[in-house]
Amino acid sequence: MRFMEHMRYRLGRVITPTLFLMVFGYLGYHAIQGNYGLVAYSEFRTELVALELEASLVRAERQRLEARVVRLRRDNLDPELLDERARAVLGFTRREEFVILNNLSPASDK
């Protein structure tokens, strides 16, 4: 009888720390490797930097296009830009200009 009590006492002293270590290990692992852990945080930061760079490039492209559109408005018409766009759309050239066709697609070799 005394042996069983002694075993229960020893087992009780071992189970509590073991459970604590298991829970602590589980939470620690997920704090580092989980979906929102330290590894994922560094990957999110890297992706954020890349997306911020892409956003700044898109903003610059948008500003460039907006500046071009302003030059084509009726109240502020740029004749050179209008001439360039008309020639690109209609396919016209001046007499003193040469046209160089640059067709590098592999389908044209057949």
Summary of the structure (lengths in Angstrom):
residues: 110
radius of gyration: 35.7
end to end distance: 97.3
largest distance: 115.6
contacts: 189
relative contact order: 0.04
helix: 77%
strand: 0%
